[in-house]
Amino acid sequence: MNGEMTAVPLRTRRLDLEPLRVEHADEMGPLLDDPVLHTYTGGEPATPAQLRERYRRMTAERSPDGRQTWLNWILRRRADEAAVGTVQATVERDGDDLVAEIAWVVARPHQRQGYAREAGQAMTAWLREQGVVVVRAHVHPGHAASQAVAQAVGLRRTSTVQDGEVRWEAGHLAIDIGDVRAAAGRLRGVAHRTPVATSTTLDDRTGGRIFVKCENLQRTGSFKVRGAYNALARFTSGQRSAGVVAYSSGNHGQAVALAARLLGIPAVIVMPSDARPIKMAATRGYGADIVIYDRYTEDREAIGAALAAERGLTLVPPFDHPHVMAGQGTAALELLEQVREIDGGGLDVLVVPLGGGGLLSGCATVVADELPGCRIIGVEPAAGNDVQQSLRQGEIVHIDVPRTIADGAQTRHAGVFTFPVLQALVDDVVTVTDDQLVDAMRFVAERMKLVVEPTGALGIAAALNGAVAVRGWRVGVVASGGNVDVDRLADLFGPR
Ligand SMILES: Cc1ncc(COP(=O)(O)O)c(C=O)c1O
């Protein structure tokens, strides 16, 4: 993945992709008065009048004669359900790079998901008939459904916002939705389908409708068992008999230990000497051998690799592995299903704790496929915002071990598998402070009777403190873990 973000000069000529009759773009007017569109602009709040103006300007720039390719084709089919815009795309036909207009769709909430995908698929089919491959597009970042269409024509987001646009390109990511669905099949009857909690107090305090996915109530006390079991279940018989090694600040270790016991695989877990006693005891309780290291002076990856080499063990890393990432994504698969069961609706935003990005990349893969209009936001501790920096710089940034109470998010850098997925599919990464984490933990303990560990509270803290805009939105928040012992809780909560 390269971090280069400027547009590539092309041998260009204009490709006429217009499949049907073209009428004037002013037809868009009434649709832009739809308040729904206001919501869709997400990061860029605007009144309907401002939106209409913005659209007109874009239309004039991109299509000086006011004619729109694709636009009327889609409008004629579903004019009552959707608003449409166009982006400039680079496409390839007969070995030539060509510039084309490509449309995106903004549909009403109950239809937007299916409709954007349907339009994208129809476009892909038509493009294929024309012998056209879309290789690159510049997409307006405020338009959620534009992402769905760019994705449906086979592109992945490869840049952060630049000059008001985001670049999408053809390419492959480590996992896709099929991997997550397959993981869900393996996890059936193994991982809990954890509950989704709601709270009027939480909704009142944030102004949003919040659905908390309680992975603190997952087996081993965190979502980590999803990825660990999915990875171990895919071992060959040789790998199973030799055993597994994992390094972990705690939750992944516990998860690998349990998965190994369930599958009859011997396990060695490399844990930091300052890991919470509750996590160490549980890991031992699952029958794993523990090897201790100092997280500030020793390199756990090197220790894990050395053990793997010496003893023929298979290393299962905590986040940077496609099988782990796919397993973690099953939490989002369930959440979307459960939210539909609760009231038939979807989500506008999904907020996910973020360390190395295993959980976030899996969840983003699900959201991108199932609910492309939904924004997906990662939350890091303020002291350890390496992924936020990485996304801004377009490459993986390494930091020193961050000092934060969010011990599951003390990662120094994103992974080579996770980062491209985060780059392609995640809308934003925000941060919260340790004090905000403690407040969030206290809030869910008192108001929702939930014990959530500091890392597990990253998403809730972001929603409570406005780090993520949630007012008026339907918001999924993953409470990713609950492994915190009572002494530590007493310490953190203390007398006010
Ligand atoms: C409770 C909890 N939440 C979130 C994370 C971060 O997960 P990832 O490294 O997949 O981003 C961890 C990692 O250990 C964790 O233990």
PDBQT file of the ligand as one rigid body, heavy atoms in Angstrom, charges set to zero:
ROOT
HETATM    1  C1  LIG A 501     -11.266  -5.045  25.509  1.00  0.00    +0.000 C 
HETATM    2  C2  LIG A 501     -10.512  -4.746  24.258  1.00  0.00    +0.000 A 
HETATM    3  N1  LIG A 501     -11.034  -3.889  23.380  1.00  0.00    +0.000 NA
HETATM    4  C3  LIG A 501     -10.396  -3.561  22.240  1.00  0.00    +0.000 A 
HETATM    5  C4  LIG A 501      -9.160  -4.084  21.929  1.00  0.00    +0.000 A 
HETATM    6  C5  LIG A 501      -8.471  -3.662  20.662  1.00  0.00    +0.000 C 
HETATM    7  O1  LIG A 501      -8.593  -4.650  19.685  1.00  0.00    +0.000 OA
HETATM    8  P1  LIG A 501      -7.737  -4.604  18.334  1.00  0.00    +0.000 P 
HETATM    9  O2  LIG A 501      -6.308  -4.786  18.703  1.00  0.00    +0.000 OA
HETATM   10  O3  LIG A 501      -8.290  -5.713  17.536  1.00  0.00    +0.000 OA
HETATM   11  O4  LIG A 501      -7.984  -3.263  17.724  1.00  0.00    +0.000 OA
HETATM   12  C6  LIG A 501      -8.577  -5.002  22.809  1.00  0.00    +0.000 A 
HETATM   13  C7  LIG A 501      -7.269  -5.599  22.509  1.00  0.00    +0.000 C 
HETATM   14  O5  LIG A 501      -6.671  -6.256  23.309  1.00  0.00    +0.000 OA
HETATM   15  C8  LIG A 501      -9.265  -5.340  23.991  1.00  0.00    +0.000 A 
HETATM   16  O6  LIG A 501      -8.734  -6.202  24.881  1.00  0.00    +0.000 OA
ENDROOT
TORSDOF 0
